[in-house]
Amino acid sequence: MKHTRVAAAALAALLAAACASQAPMSDLPGAPPRKPSAEIRRDPNADQALAQVEATARSQPKSKQVEIYLNFRKAYPATTAGEEALYRAGVLSFELGDYVNARKQFNELLFENPLFPQAQDARLKLGLSALELKSYRDAYQTLLPLRDRVPPGQKAQLEDALRRAAEGARLYDQAMKMALQKAEQASSPEERNAALAQIADLVDAQVGVEEVARVQADLSPSHPAWPLLTFKLARVYQHTRDIPKLKSTLQSLLSSAPGSPYTAEAQEMLARADRVGQVRGRTVGVLLPLTGKYKAFGEAVMRGIRLALKGSDLELVVKDTQGDGTRAASAVEELVFNDGAVAAIGPLFIEDSKRAALVAQDLGLPLLTLTRSEDVTDIGPFVFRNMLTYSAQTKGLVDWATKVMGYKSFAVLYPNTPYGVEMTNDFWEQVIAQGGAVRGAESYTADQTTFTNQARQLVCRYYREDRRDYFEDVQEATKDVKDSYRRRKAVEKAKSKLDPIVDFEALFIPDEWQRVGLVAPALAVEDIITNTCDPKEIENLKKTTGKKDIRTVTLLGGNGWNSPKNADGIPQLVERGGKFVLCSVFVDGFYADSNREATRRFVRLYGEAYKEIAPTLLDAVGYDSARMLRQLLDKQTVALDRAAVRDGLAGIKDFEGVTGKTRFNERREAEKPLFFLTIDPKGIREIQPTDRISGS
């Protein structure tokens, strides 16, 4: 706030000079008291001494001259000669690049006498010193009043300094105004081009779009900067995909400034924008990773899509996204601007789907995404999603466990991965929502292969010392034992007799089938009984163990449990997990061995088309998504526009898909029944979501 104090002092001095015949300021009502000061006077002796000092100083280096003049100032304070010496010291410091001292000396001079004969030059150099010291706001406020006062020879220097100060102080609007004036008043093409370059820099990096639009609207099309600002605005509207504003801005530029440097590019941009409304009503886009590390996923979806469109005259335009968000966004633009697609299927992953959805929504392209991300449809009404989600799986499992089986207590054993954590959180929330309780939750690392400790922790055998029954058993077993060997044996026996505390009826394992096959046997070691749901077997266990209260635990899982089959046709989960995965229940969005008629028909057609390849969820979802669009487009006698396709997708309520009878809800999320699967001695079989496990 130093500049504020300087301005206040200057105002006080001006008032004092103007009111010399009136009462002093300290005598005015409400005026603050001021320190007594000596009156600046002309002293002939001081004038003569200054002339002598000048003659001596000329032969000295500038730094020495500064010292000489400052000493003179001390010797002759409150004189006009002393002020002149202070001014010359300031000028010399400025010429030496000593802007700190130059600023100090000019400030002192102007504070003492704002009406000093060379005050205008002192202010100019004061402002330039502040600019060099990066005190941009001080520089701007000091220099701005000089715009109409400096001689023509200093005008360009002042304007450049003001622009730099305004930019440095982030006063971009003022900087823009000055650059516009400079462009308008330029006396040569070079000067005008330099000003336009400054305007372009400001627009690109500093001035907001609203201000650019306001300035552009206030300018006449004859102003040299008008075409530049108009084209910059068009670029912004192109980036934000505001097609109406883009087209109107380009049309204005081409009609009002047909000879501008931007004409050719503006014509191309306008032609591209016009193509947004051009739809080839039988063209469908596909956005999938067909090269790179996600190639196999994209190829699976493509197999389903091609099978669904076999014999159709729909034209596919396939874009390889490689699972990359930037590529996906660009691909959507190409589908709209270059290919005239009426709708698109994909992408697969969370980030590329969101990027693609943002562009599709802006350009009005119906997008049927295949991502698990459940919030992607929040982007807008042109975005749909057709894929099995984590929450759908956990809700289905918990609904079955609580409402069909009547379970109230659960545990979770999960991998510490994004998939495992998200599934666990969803499952936990669903259990709480159904009035159940999660009794235990243990995690393991993604590369873990042994699970003994986690199993012990679930049944309270890991931290034995915390159990009262264990403490009492050890006390009883060792109370009369003196020998250390016998004592150790007694403790081991107490450990072996320690019963597990199985206070949960179902255990959720959100992992892939490979690791589930390792986890299940580890549970059995800790007496977590998961391998039977037959009443006879349970009775036999009671007789064998002598325990009347035996609680079996149902293992629950998601679609990661659905394993391929080995050469003998046995699911590899069953092969690896053996009897320890019997009676488990898991869900999926597709089951190739289902008895559902639509699914059986798809599996047959798929086998005929792709021979040895087994269909997966991705194949099935690709097939269903393409069939939805095919049926929608085939029903029409005339080509649909994109808005009509969007409305048609939103209206789907009973689509008989291979992944289940599908409808889109009000959030354009696909809703469909899950496939419930259980494991018995013969392998994996499908059950209805209302079926109880045999014997439970």
N, C-alpha and C positions, 0 to 999 in steps of 0.2 A: 504493500500500500504506500510505498515511498512516493510514487508519482502523485498520489492524492494530497500528501502533505505539501509537495512542491506547488501544486496548483492552488492550494488554499493560501500559501504564503504570497504567491504572485497576485492573487486577487486582493489580499489585504494591502499590498503595496500600492496597487492601482487605486484602491479606494482612498488610501492616505494621500496620494498625489492629487486626486480629484477634489478632495475635501480639505485642502490645506488651510482654507480660511475658516473652516468650521471647527467644532469641538473635536479633540482627538478621539480615536475609536474607543479608547478605554473609558472615555466619559459618556459614550453613547449608551442609551438604555439597553441593557441586556448584552452589551458587547463584552467579550472576555478580556481580562487585563492583559497587557503585553509588557515585555521587558523594555526598559528605556534603551534607545539606540542613538548612536551619534548621527547627525545629519551629514549626508554625503555632500562634500563641498569641493569647489575648485581651489587648489593651492598652487600658486605660481612657483613656489620653491620645489614642490613635488613634481610639477611639470618639467622644470629645468633638470631635476635629478633624473627623471625618466629618460629625457633626451640623452643625457650622458651615459646612462646604463645601456640604452639601445646601441650606442656607438661601440661600447665595450663588448656587448653580447654578440654582435654580428660575427666576430672572429671565433666564437666558441662553438663546440658541438651542440646540437639541439638539446640533448639531455642536460648539458650544463646551463644552457639558456633558460630552461624551465626552472632550474634551481635559482638562477639569478633573479628572474621575475617574481618568483614566490617570496624570495627574501625581501625584494623591494616592496611587495604587497604588505609584508609584516611591518616594514619600516614606515609606510605611509597608509595606514588604514583609514577608512572613511573619507578617501579622496578620490576624485575622478581618475587621477593618475594611477592610484592603487587598483582601481577597477580595470583600467586598461592593461595593467601588468598581469592581472589575474586572467583576463581574456587571452592575452598572448601566450601565457603558460598553458592554457587549455588548448589553444590551437596547436602549439608545438607538441603537446602530449598526444593529441589526436593524430598528427602527422607521423609520430613515432610508433603509432599502434598501441599506445598505452591507454586503452579505452577506459580502464578503471579510474585512473587519475584524471583523464579528460572529463569523464562524466562527473567526477567529484568537483572539479574546478568550475565547470559550466553551471552545475546546480547551485554552487555557492554564489556565483556571479548573478544568476537570474533571481535567486532568492533575495539577494540584497538590492538589486535594481532591475526590475523587469523592463524598465524603459531605457536601459543601456543602449547607446547608439547601434552597437553591433549585436543586439539581442536576437535578431532573426537568424543570423549566421550561427550564433551560439546555440540556439534551439535546434537548428538543423544538425549541427555536429553532436549535440547532446543526444538527439534521437538516433543518429547513425551509430554512436558509441553504444547505446543501449541495445541496438540491433546486433552489433558484433558480439556483445556479451550475452546474447540470446534472452535478453529481457524483452520479449517480443511485445507484450501488452504495453509496457512503458514506452517502447519505441513507437508503437502505433499511435498512442494517445499524444505523444509529443510531436510527432510529424504531421498528423492529420490537419491541424489548424494552419499549416504552412502551404497547403495545396494551392491556394489562390494568391500567395504572397511572394513565392520565390521567383527570381528572374528566369526568363526562358531557358537560359543555359543550364539551370539546375533542375528543370522540370522533370526530365527523364530519370535523373538520379533519384529524385524524391519519389516518383511514382513506383519505381522498382523497389525502393526501400519500403514503401508502404505495403506493397503487395507481399514482400517477404515477411514483413512484420505481422501482417494479417494472417498469413498462412501459419507462421510460427505460433501465433496466439490462438490458432484454430478459429479465427474469425473468417471462415471460408466464404460466407455470403458477401462480406465486404471485399475480400480478395477477388471474388468473381466479378463484382461490379466494377472494380478498377480495371481488371483485365478486359472486360467488355468495352469500357470507355477507351482503353488503349487501342483496341482493335478498330473501333469506330473512328478514332481520330488519327490513325496511323497515316503517315505521309509517304510511305513507301511499301511495296509488297513485302519486303523483308521484315519491316516493323510489324505489319499486320500479321504475317505468318508466325512471328515470335509470340504475339499476343494470343493468337488462336491456339498455339501449342500450350501456352500457360492455361488457357481455358480447358483444353482437353485434359491436362494433368489434374486440374481441380475436379473436373467432373468424374474422372476415372477413380480418384482416390479419396476425395474429401467431401464434396458437396452432395447432399442427399438428393434422392430422386424427386421428392416433392418440390425442393427449391429449384432444381433444374427445370422441372415442368412449369413452375411459376414464372421463372425468368424467360423461358422460351415463349410462353404465352404472351408476355409483355413486349417482346421484341417484334419489330417489323421483319417480314421475310427478306427485306432488302439489307438488313444488318449483316455484316460479314460473318458473325458468329451463329446466325440463325440456322443455316444448314447443319453445322456441326452439332449444335444442341439437339436439333430435331432427330438427327441420325443416332446420336447417343441415346436419346429416349427410346427410339425404336429398338435399339440393342437391348435395353433394359426389358422392354415388353416381350421381346423374343425370349430372353432368358427366363422370365417369369411365366412365359407361355400365355400371356394375356393377348389372345389372338385379335379380338376386336380393336383394342387400342393399338396393337402393332400395325394392323392394316390401315387404320385411319391415319396414323402418324406417317407411315410410308407414302400413302396417297397424297397427303399434304406436302410432303417433301418433294415428291416427283412433280406435282403440279405447280408449286410456288418457286422451286429452285431446280428446274430441269437440267441446268448446266453445272450443277455442283459436283465436286469430286466423288460424291457418294452415290451418284445416279445408278451406275451399273450394279453395285452391290444391293442398293435399295430395290431395284427391279427384280433381282434374283430372290431377295427375301420376301417380297410381296407375292411372287409366283409360288414360292414355297408355302406361304401362309394360306394362299387360296386353295392349295391342295388339301388342307385340313378338312374341308367340307366335301372333298371328292372321295366317295366310298365305292369300292368294288364289292358289291353285296355278297359275293360268294368267296371272298378271300379271308382266310383266317390265319392269324400270326401265331407262331410258337416260339417261346423264349425258354431255352433249356441249355444246360452245359453239355456240349457235344465233343469238346476236347478238354484236355487238362485232367486234373485229379478227380473231378466229379463226373467224368465222361460216362461211367457205367450207370449212374442215376438218370442222366438225361436220355441215354439210349433205351432204358427200360420204359420211361414215359412215352418215348417216340414209338416204341413197338405197339403200345396200347392205342395211341392216337391213330397210327396208320391202319391198324386192324379195324378200328371204329369207322374209318372213312373209306374203307375198301368198297369200290363200286360207286362212290360219290363223285360228283363233279365239283365239290368244294376244292378250292386251290389253297394249298398250304404254303406259307412263307415262313421258313424256319430260320431263326437267329440264334447263333451260338453265343451264349452269355459267359461261358466258362465259370459260372458262379460269381461273377464280378458285378457289383452294383452299378458302376459307371457304364460298363458295357450294356447292362440290362436297360438302363435309362436311355442310352443312345439308340438301342434297338427299338424301343417303343416309338421314338421319334421317327425312325426310318419306316416303321410299319404304317404310321399315320401319314407322313409327308410324301414318302416315295411309293409305298405299296398299296395304299388305300384300303387297308385291312378293316373289316367290320367289327372284329373282336380278336382277342388273343388269349392263349392258354399259357400259364407259367407266370413267373419263374418258380423255382423250387425252394430256395433258401430264404432266410429271414431278411437279410440286408438287401439282397438283390430284388426281392419281391417288394420291399418298401420303396426302394428307389424307382422301380418300374411303375409301381402303383401311383406314386406322386405325379409322374409324367402322364400316365394314362388318364388320371383324373383331370389334370389340367387340359389335356387335349380331347377329352370326351371319348376315350376308347374303352369299351367294356373289357375288363381284364379278369380272367378266371384263374386266380393264383392257386398254386399247389404247395403253399408253405404251411408249416405248423403254427406260424404266428397268428394268434387269434385277434390281435388288435389291428391287423393290416387293413381290414375293411373300414375302420374308422376314418381312413383317409378320404373317403368320399363314395357317392352312390354308384360310381362306375366300377368299383372294386368289389370282387367276390372272392370267396375262398372255398376250395373243395379239397380238404385233406384231413386225415385223422389227427386230432390234437391230443396233447397230454391231458388236458382237463376232461375231455370226453372219455378217455380211458379210465382215469381215476374216478370220475363220477359213476361210470357204469359199474366198475368193480365195487365201489362202496355201496351203491344202491343195491346190488345183488347181495353183498355180504350182510348188510343190515336188515334189508326188507325181506329177503328170501330166506337167508340162513339165520337171521336173528342175532348176529354177532354184535357185541358191544365193545369189545376190547381188542386192540390191534397193536402190532409192533412193526417197525420198518428196519430193514437192513439194506443200505443203499451205497452205491459208489460215489465218491466225492468228485463228481463230474458235473458240468452244467445240466446234462440230461437227468442224472440221478437226483440232484438237488431240486430241480424244478418239479420233477415227478413227485418227489417226497413231499414238497410243500403243498402241491395240489391235493395229494392224497390226504394229508393231515387236515387241510381245510375242509375237505368233503366229509371226513370222519366226524369232525367237530360239528359240522352243519347237520349231520344225521343224529346227533346226540350221543355219539360214541366217544371213546377215549383211546389215545395212543399211549400205551404203557411203557414202551421202550423204543429207542432209535439209535442205531449204531451205524457208523460209516466205515468204508475201507477205500484204499487207494485204487486208482484205475488199473494198475498193473499187478494187483495182489492176486496170489494163487492159493493161499491158505487162510482159513477163516476161523480157526479155533478160538482165538481171543475174543472175536466179536460174538461168537456163539455163547461163550461163557459169560460175557457181559450181559447178554440178553436175559439169561436165566439166573443171574446173580451168583455165578460160581467163580467169577474172576477176582472180585474183591471180597474174598471169603470172610476176612476179619470184620467186615461190616455187618455180618449176619449173626444174630444172637444165637440161633440154633447151632451154628458151627462153633461159636465160642464155648457154649455150654457142653457140646460133645467133646471138644478137646480137653476141657477142664475135667470132665468125668473120666475120660480115657487115660489121663496122665496123672491123676491125683496121687496114686500110690506108687508111681513108677520112678525109680531113682536112676536106673541105667540110661545113659544117653541114647544108646542104640535102640533099646526097647521104647523109649520115649518117642523117638523119631518114627518108628514103626506105628506107634499108636496114633500119632498125628496123621500119617498117611492113610490109615484106616478110617479115621474120622473124615478125611477129605473124600475118600471113595464112597462113603455112605451119604454124603451131602446131597440131598435131593435138589433137582432144579426147581426154581420158582417160575413156572410157566403161567403167567397171569394174562396171557393174550390168546385169543381164539384164532387169529389169522395173522400171517406175517407177509408183508408186502416187500418184494425184491424188485425194484425198478432197474433192471439191467438186461444185457444181452444174454441169449441162451447159452453161449459158451461159458460164461462165468456162473450162471445159475446152476449148471451141471456140476460145478465144483463146490458151490455153497451148500447145496442140499445135503450131501453126505456129511459135511462138517457139523450140520445141525443135529444129525442123528447121534453123533459122538457124545453130544451133551444132553442126550435123552429128550430132544425136542422131536416128538413123534409126528412125522408128516406123511408117512407112507401108507396110511390106511384110512378108509372111511367106511369099512365094512363092519357091521356090528359084531359078527362072529369073531373076526380077527381081534377086535377090541376086547372081547370077553376072554379070548385066549391070552392076550397080553396081561390082563388082570390076574389070571390064574398063574401065568409064568412068573410074573414079577411079585405076586403077592400083594399088589397095591389095588385097592378098591377104586381109588380116584385117579383115573388116567385121563388126561386131556390131550386130544389130538389137535394139531395145528394145521390149518389150511394155508398153503402157500398161494400168494396172489402175484400176478405179473401183468406187464403190458405187452405190446406187440413185439418187443424185442425178443420175447420167448419163442416166437414162431420160427422154428428152424427149418432149414432144408432137409431133405431125406438123404440117407446114405444109399449105397448101391443095392441094399436089400429092401429099400423102401421104408426103412424105419426113421422117424424124425431124429435128428442128431441130438436134440435135447433129451429125448427118452434114452437114447443110446448112452449118453454121457451121465445123466443123472440117475438112471436105473430106477429102482423101486422107491428111491427117496423123493422123486417128483410125482409119485402117484397121488391122485386126488387133488392135485393143484388145479387152479383155475386162472386163466389169463384171457385177455381180450385182444382183438385185432380189428382192423378195418377191412380185411379181406382174408378169406380162407379157401384155398383152392379145392379142398375136398368137401366143401359145403354141399348140402342137399338143396340149397336154394336154386330154383329153376334158372334164374338169370345168371347166377354164378356158374352153374354147370354148363350152360350154353357157351358162355365166354371161355371157360377152360377148354372146351372141345374145339372151338374155333381157333383159340390160341395155339393149341397143340398141333392143329393142322397147318397153321401158318409158320410156326417157329420150331417145330419138331422137338428137339431135345431140351429146349429152354423151358424152365418152370416159371409160370407167371407169379409176380409178386404184387404187393400193394401198389407200387409205383406204376406197374403195367396196368393194373385195374383202374386206378384213378385217372391215368391218361385216357384209357378207353371210355370211361364214363363221361369225362369232361368233353371229349370230342363228340360223343354221341349226343350230349345235351345240345351243343351248338348245331350239330347236323339236323336233329329233329326240329329245332327252332327255325332254322333257315329253310328246311325242306317244306315246312307247312305253308310258306308264303308263296303267293303267285307272282308277287313283285319283290324286288330286292329291298331289304330292310335297311334303314339308316342305323347309326350306332345307338341313338337314343332308344329306338324301338327294340334293338337287341338287348340293351340293358333292361328295359321293362320286361321283355320276355324271360330273361334269366331270373329276374326278381320274382316272376310269377310262377316259377316251377314249384310244384307242391308234391307231386306223386310220381317222380321220375323213377322208373324201375331199373335201378343200376346194379351192376355186378357187385358193388360195394354196399348195396342196400338201397331200399326205397328212400329217395332223397328229396328234401325240400330245402329251400333257402328261407331263413327266418328274416325278421325285419332288419337285422344287421348284415344281411347277405352272407351269412355263415351257413355252410351246408350242414344239415341235421339228418342223421341216418342211424338205424339200429346197428349196434356192434355185433361182431361175431364172438360168442362166448365159447371158450374151448377148455376142455378138461383132459386129464391124462389118466387112462386106466391101463390094465395089463396088456391090452391090445394096441395101445398107442394113443394118439391124440384124436378126440372126437368132439363134435360140436354139440352144445347143449343150448337150450332156450334160456333167455335171461330170467325166466320164472322157475327154472328147474333147480331143485335141491340136489346136492351131491348124494349119491346113494349111501344110505346108512348114517348120515349125519343128522 
